[in-house]
Amino acid sequence: MNLKSLLNQLNHHQNDLAISILLPTHRTFPDNKQDAITLKNLVKEAEDRLNNQLDKREVEGIIDAINKKIETLDHNYNLDSLGIFASRHSVTVMRFPFTAEARVIIDDTFAVRDLVREINDAVHYHVLVISRTSARLIEAFNDRPIHEFDSQTVLRTGSFPMESPFLFAAKGLDRAQIPNEASNLKEFFNRADKSLQEIQNNPENDRLPVIVVGDARNVAFFKEVCDQPTDIVGAITSVPDLKVPAERIILEVQAILVEYRLNRAKTALQHLAQARNAHQLLTDFSTIFRAVTEGNAARLFVRQGYIQPGIIDFDQKIVTVHDDATALDVTDDVVDTFIELVMQQGGEICFLSAEQLGEEKPLSLQTRY
């Protein structure tokens, strides 16, 4: 699931009809039965509003395309919210592992700004659960599982969940009595790692940090044989039952996420200091805007929750901050505009708390040169 890439594609849609339908959803039955009803009502709201703006025949074509797309939705696979993004030519459906407010937005760009912030500030990661007998792989987002890999994801070395091919050797024997027990374990973990790397190296996916869960011996063996040990950001060796549902596993790794976030913030602050020392740190809004539009944006440092209304003059490359987001020609949040532009160029977005930033400005840009 490459949410950043999909949202970035939606960000490129500008100056044409853009219909965004967002709604909170439910992961479990029977609560998810109401999701289809809520979605149907929101589509009807979109249709009514479009009929006030466009030719009826054109509206019928757009709504028909939306309905055909959502007819194939299986709400048993819902996460925490759903987004329908429709133009005159296409419909994109996205599930999100965080809650979004139910609303319909009809504009000339898609309503993805809040979603972009949520995704960039989150930790998206894999949890590999290993034992002597099996290996599981879970994709997660903050404190919520997204997906546990199964046989539907076909992998060359073997799909998850994976069983050790050496189980026959263990029947009726203690660990010390099993011939080549350590070698067999390492070979099994190497195969599990090969399947993990196939997922990590898929160009359609982001390469994600990995947390390994298992007993201390197995985790050590896995680290010894894995191809990309730098992907591993932590390990949990205290989970007594490795067969519990994914939700329980994800709860167990939250302490690792706290440490990971702190390390990520520490690295961002180091980049910020390096940029200042190299005279590559910009804090003036207009100067930032010019650098971004010229392709000279490496990292954007943003204080969490920071919003700044302003007027953007795209011709003169001037940004004037404003206190009233509802005033004429005022963009409700120029910070989000900067975030979108930097993402489109492949730059990095670093969200930092007010405490972490200290005396630093709430918005600054590290240039590439």
MOGI-V312019 format. One record per residue. N is the residue number from 1. RES is the residue in one small letter. SS is DSSP state (H for helix, E for strand, - for the rest). OMEGA is omega in radians with two decimals (none if undefined). Layout:
((N/RES/SS/OMEGA) (N/RES/SS/OMEGA))
This chain:
((1/m/-/3.14) (2/n/-/-3.08) (3/l/H/-3.13) (4/k/H/-3.11) (5/s/H/-3.13) (6/l/H/3.13) (7/l/H/3.10) (8/n/H/3.08) (9/q/H/3.12) (10/l/H/3.12) (11/n/H/-3.13) (12/h/-/3.12) (13/h/-/-3.09) (14/q/-/3.04) (15/n/-/3.04) (16/d/-/-3.10) (17/l/-/3.12) (18/a/E/-3.12) (19/i/E/3.13) (20/s/E/3.09) (21/i/E/-3.12) (22/l/E/3.10) (23/l/E/3.01) (24/p/E/-3.14) (25/t/-/-3.06) (26/h/-/-3.08) (27/r/-/-2.97) (28/t/-/3.04) (29/f/-/0.10) (30/p/-/-3.08) (31/d/-/-3.08) (32/n/-/3.09) (33/k/H/-3.12) (34/q/H/-3.10) (35/d/H/3.13) (36/a/H/3.13) (37/i/H/3.11) (38/t/H/-3.14) (39/l/H/3.13) (40/k/H/3.13) (41/n/H/3.13) (42/l/H/3.07) (43/v/H/3.10) (44/k/H/3.08) (45/e/H/3.11) (46/a/H/3.14) (47/e/H/-3.14) (48/d/H/-3.13) (49/r/H/3.11) (50/l/H/3.13) (51/n/H/3.09) (52/n/-/-3.06) (53/q/-/-2.98) (54/l/-/3.03) (55/d/-/-3.06) (56/k/H/-3.12) (57/r/H/3.12) (58/e/H/3.12) (59/v/H/3.13) (60/e/H/3.13) (61/g/H/-3.13) (62/i/H/-3.11) (63/i/H/3.08) (64/d/H/3.13) (65/a/H/3.11) (66/i/H/-3.10) (67/n/H/3.11) (68/k/H/-3.13) (69/k/H/-3.05) (70/i/H/3.06) (71/e/H/-3.12) (72/t/-/-3.11) (73/l/-/3.00) (74/d/-/-3.06) (75/h/H/3.03) (76/n/H/3.13) (77/y/H/3.13) (78/n/-/2.98) (79/l/-/-3.05) (80/d/-/3.03) (81/s/E/-3.06) (82/l/E/3.08) (83/g/E/3.03) (84/i/E/-3.10) (85/f/E/-3.02) (86/a/E/3.00) (87/s/-/3.08) (88/r/-/-2.98) (89/h/-/-3.05) (90/s/-/3.06) (91/v/E/3.11) (92/t/E/3.11) (93/v/E/-3.13) (94/m/E/2.99) (95/r/E/-3.10) (96/f/E/3.13) (97/p/-/3.05) (98/f/-/-3.03) (99/t/-/3.06) (100/a/-/3.13) (101/e/-/3.12) (102/a/-/3.13) (103/r/E/3.05) (104/v/E/3.14) (105/i/E/3.08) (106/i/E/-3.01) (107/d/E/3.06) (108/d/-/2.98) (109/t/-/3.13) (110/f/-/-3.10) (111/a/-/-3.08) (112/v/-/-3.03) (113/r/H/3.13) (114/d/H/-3.14) (115/l/H/3.13) (116/v/H/3.11) (117/r/H/-3.10) (118/e/H/-3.08) (119/i/H/-3.10) (120/n/H/-3.13) (121/d/H/-3.05) (122/a/-/2.97) (123/v/-/3.12) (124/h/E/-2.93) (125/y/E/3.02) (126/h/E/2.98) (127/v/E/3.08) (128/l/E/-3.11) (129/v/E/-3.05) (130/i/E/3.02) (131/s/-/3.10) (132/r/-/-2.99) (133/t/-/-3.01) (134/s/E/3.07) (135/a/E/3.09) (136/r/E/3.07) (137/l/E/-3.11) (138/i/E/3.00) (139/e/E/-3.05) (140/a/E/-3.09) (141/f/E/-3.03) (142/n/-/-3.09) (143/d/-/-3.07) (144/r/E/3.04) (145/p/E/3.05) (146/i/E/-2.94) (147/h/E/2.94) (148/e/E/-3.05) (149/f/-/3.12) (150/d/-/-3.04) (151/s/-/3.10) (152/q/-/3.02) (153/t/-/-3.06) (154/v/-/-3.11) (155/l/-/-3.03) (156/r/-/-3.08) (157/t/-/-3.12) (158/g/-/-3.10) (159/s/-/3.01) (160/f/-/-0.13) (161/p/-/-2.99) (162/m/E/3.08) (163/e/E/3.12) (164/s/-/3.09) (165/p/-/-3.07) (166/f/-/-3.07) (167/l/H/-3.07) (168/f/H/-3.07) (169/a/H/-3.01) (170/a/H/-3.02) (171/k/-/3.05) (172/g/-/-3.09) (173/l/-/2.96) (174/d/-/-3.12) (175/r/H/-3.07) (176/a/H/-3.10) (177/q/H/-3.07) (178/i/-/3.13) (179/p/-/3.08) (180/n/-/-3.05) (181/e/H/-3.13) (182/a/H/3.13) (183/s/H/3.12) (184/n/H/3.11) (185/l/H/-3.13) (186/k/H/3.12) (187/e/H/3.11) (188/f/H/3.14) (189/f/H/3.07) (190/n/H/3.10) (191/r/H/3.10) (192/a/H/3.13) (193/d/H/3.12) (194/k/H/3.10) (195/s/H/3.08) (196/l/H/-3.12) (197/q/H/3.08) (198/e/H/3.08) (199/i/H/-3.12) (200/q/H/-3.07) (201/n/-/3.12) (202/n/-/-3.09) (203/p/-/3.12) (204/e/-/-3.10) (205/n/-/2.93) (206/d/-/2.97) (207/r/-/-2.97) (208/l/-/2.97) (209/p/E/-3.05) (210/v/E/2.99) (211/i/E/-3.12) (212/v/E/3.13) (213/v/E/3.13) (214/g/-/3.08) (215/d/-/-2.99) (216/a/H/-3.12) (217/r/H/-3.11) (218/n/H/3.10) (219/v/H/3.13) (220/a/H/3.10) (221/f/H/-3.12) (222/f/H/3.14) (223/k/H/-3.13) (224/e/H/-3.02) (225/v/H/-3.04) (226/c/-/-3.08) (227/d/-/-3.05) (228/q/-/-3.12) (229/p/H/-3.14) (230/t/H/3.07) (231/d/H/-3.05) (232/i/E/-3.10) (233/v/E/3.12) (234/g/E/3.13) (235/a/E/3.07) (236/i/E/-3.09) (237/t/-/-3.03) (238/s/-/3.13) (239/v/-/-3.04) (240/p/-/-3.09) (241/d/-/-3.08) (242/l/-/3.13) (243/k/-/-3.13) (244/v/-/-3.14) (245/p/-/-3.10) (246/a/H/-3.13) (247/e/H/3.14) (248/r/H/3.12) (249/i/H/-3.10) (250/i/H/3.08) (251/l/H/-3.09) (252/e/H/-3.05) (253/v/-/-3.05) (254/q/H/3.10) (255/a/H/3.09) (256/i/H/-3.14) (257/l/H/3.10) (258/v/H/3.13) (259/e/H/-3.14) (260/y/H/3.12) (261/r/H/3.13) (262/l/H/3.12) (263/n/H/3.11) (264/r/H/3.11) (265/a/H/3.12) (266/k/H/3.11) (267/t/H/3.13) (268/a/H/3.14) (269/l/H/3.06) (270/q/H/3.09) (271/h/H/-3.14) (272/l/H/3.14) (273/a/H/3.12) (274/q/H/3.13) (275/a/H/3.13) (276/r/H/-3.12) (277/n/H/-3.13) (278/a/-/-3.11) (279/h/-/3.13) (280/q/-/-3.14) (281/l/E/-3.13) (282/l/E/3.11) (283/t/-/3.10) (284/d/-/-3.02) (285/f/H/-3.12) (286/s/H/3.11) (287/t/H/3.07) (288/i/H/-3.10) (289/f/H/3.13) (290/r/H/3.14) (291/a/H/-3.13) (292/v/H/-3.12) (293/t/H/3.09) (294/e/-/3.14) (295/g/-/-3.07) (296/n/-/-3.10) (297/a/-/3.10) (298/a/-/-3.12) (299/r/E/3.04) (300/l/E/3.14) (301/f/E/-3.03) (302/v/E/3.02) (303/r/E/-3.13) (304/q/-/3.12) (305/g/-/-3.07) (306/y/-/3.11) (307/i/-/3.13) (308/q/-/3.02) (309/p/-/3.11) (310/g/E/3.10) (311/i/E/-3.14) (312/i/E/3.04) (313/d/E/-3.06) (314/f/-/-3.14) (315/d/-/-3.10) (316/q/-/-3.12) (317/k/-/-3.14) (318/i/E/3.08) (319/v/E/3.12) (320/t/E/-3.13) (321/v/E/-3.05) (322/h/-/-3.13) (323/d/-/-3.03) (324/d/-/-3.11) (325/a/-/-3.10) (326/t/-/-3.10) (327/a/-/-3.10) (328/l/-/3.07) (329/d/-/-3.13) (330/v/-/2.99) (331/t/E/-3.01) (332/d/-/3.11) (333/d/-/3.14) (334/v/H/3.11) (335/v/H/3.11) (336/d/H/3.07) (337/t/H/3.09) (338/f/H/-3.13) (339/i/H/-3.14) (340/e/H/-3.10) (341/l/H/3.12) (342/v/H/3.11) (343/m/H/-3.14) (344/q/H/3.14) (345/q/-/-3.13) (346/g/-/3.10) (347/g/-/-3.09) (348/e/E/3.07) (349/i/E/-3.12) (350/c/E/3.08) (351/f/E/-3.11) (352/l/E/3.13) (353/s/-/3.10) (354/a/H/3.13) (355/e/H/3.14) (356/q/H/-3.12) (357/l/H/3.14) (358/g/-/-3.11) (359/e/-/-3.13) (360/e/-/3.09) (361/k/-/-3.14) (362/p/-/3.10) (363/l/E/3.07) (364/s/E/-3.08) (365/l/E/2.96) (366/q/E/-3.12) (367/t/-/3.12) (368/r/-/-3.09) (369/y/-/none))
